[in-house]
Amino acid sequence: MLELWSGGRGKVLTAVAGGWFLSVGVRMIYPVMLPSLRSAYGLNLTTAGLLLTVLFLAYAFGQFPGGVLADRFGERFTLTASAVISAGTLTLVITARSAIVLFVATALFGFGTALYAVGRYTVLSRLYSERLGAANGVTAASQDAGQSILPPIASVLAATYLWTYGFGFVIPLFILAAVALWLVIPIRSTSTSNGDSGFSRDDLTELRSALRRPTIVSATAALILGLVVWQAFTSFYPTYLIEEKGLSATVASLLFGTFFALGICIKPLSGVAYDRFGIRRSLVIVASGPTIALVMLPFVDGLWGLVAVTALVSTLLGFATVLEPSLLRSLPADIRGTGFGILRSIGFTIGAISPVLFGAAAERGFFDEGFTILAVFAAGMLLLAFRIPEN
């Protein structure tokens, strides 16, 4: 792991990981703030699910332009712009005076954070050609650090002061991240960033051919299933713990934070497993836990039982860590950002539908059954693992 910091790459990895810590960590503030948002704006479970679907859809739609910007202007510009946009749109979120404004500001925030996603992968693929899995595991761990630390802080601030403090405290952190990213990320050489749009006829032909490869088709299908499970589960797990399992909002947010805290260990280990064993065995490992845990969840009561189930389902957090490097390495280098952006847009768009559908089912009394269906999707990832060719 020490070689990841060699040759001056450590400061870039630290800055990129710090920005990812904020981008994804703040998105996970939304689920723990749902009770407050429902109270403030009179939202039912279905409408609350729609808010999160809007957030995830905007994040999905931003993947493709984020990839194009990374290919055309470089990661320094794209990642810095994402941090600036996130700070600005969060200001709109906390000043919203109606549900409509809240939805629009949430969509803009989701789009802004999406610009970060592809650029942070492509800059790592340039710097760590032989250790991409491990480097990706480090940034993925920072993501889960953000998701484990920021939501409980937001919950405490909202309970102590106003719900707006739960979002507002991260705005200056995004500004600091923007400054750090601009200062440390190296500018691409003119040979790799020359203003080309990435949409020449030859590039499109190459892209169409690449997207039909068995490795990409199967890995993308597994990624979609993982996103469906992840987005539905994370959107409503805190609400489920409060309304169905009888936990307090504080305990529910801490348990939710624990889920992501475990990812700090799971994601680097998943990245190392991918580098050493390949995609098949590593994907089987990370998909087995949620398949078992989500079947068990409706039948488990009591805090310690829920802690055990939460720990088991947390292996889900490694699915992208092993699938996305496989997709990146399967794409031609000259269209890697654009191609990866398209694949992530497809995956996140389909996955973004799951929160509103899950919320509608919960509204009709099918909370437990919803988690059982998610277990079926997780099992689908296990089946697809054996269809993905090794790179």
Number of C-alpha atoms within 10 A of each C-alpha: 11 6 10 17 14 10 9 10 17 15 17 20 22 18 21 27 23 22 29 27 24 26 27 23 23 25 22 23 24 23 23 27 23 22 20 19 20 15 10 13 14 12 18 17 22 18 17 25 28 23 25 30 24 24 23 27 22 25 29 27 21 26 32 25 20 30 33 27 23 29 27 21 18 25 31 22 18 26 32 25 18 26 27 19 22 29 21 18 21 24 17 18 21 16 14 17 12 10 16 11 14 19 18 19 22 26 22 24 27 28 27 27 30 31 33 29 25 30 29 23 24 21 22 21 21 12 17 17 11 11 18 24 28 24 26 28 27 23 27 28 28 27 26 29 25 28 28 27 21 24 26 25 20 26 25 17 18 17 15 11 11 14 20 20 18 26 25 18 15 19 19 11 15 24 17 14 24 24 14 19 25 18 14 18 21 15 13 18 9 8 7 14 17 13 13 12 14 20 13 10 9 10 16 14 11 16 20 12 11 18 19 11 13 14 18 23 17 21 26 23 18 28 25 24 23 28 24 23 25 23 20 25 21 18 27 23 19 28 22 17 21 18 12 13 17 15 18 13 21 17 16 23 29 21 23 25 24 21 25 28 23 20 27 24 18 24 31 24 20 29 30 23 20 24 19 12 12 18 25 19 16 24 28 18 17 27 28 19 21 29 26 18 23 26 19 17 19 17 10 16 13 10 16 10 14 20 15 14 21 23 21 20 23 23 25 27 24 27 26 24 31 28 27 22 20 25 22 19 15 18 21 14 14 15 20 25 30 27 27 27 27 24 24 26 24 20 22 25 23 17 24 28 20 25 30 22 17 26 25 21 17 19 15 10 11 13 18 18 16 20 22 19 16 24 23 17 21 27 20 17 25 20 13 19 21 15 15 22 16 11 10
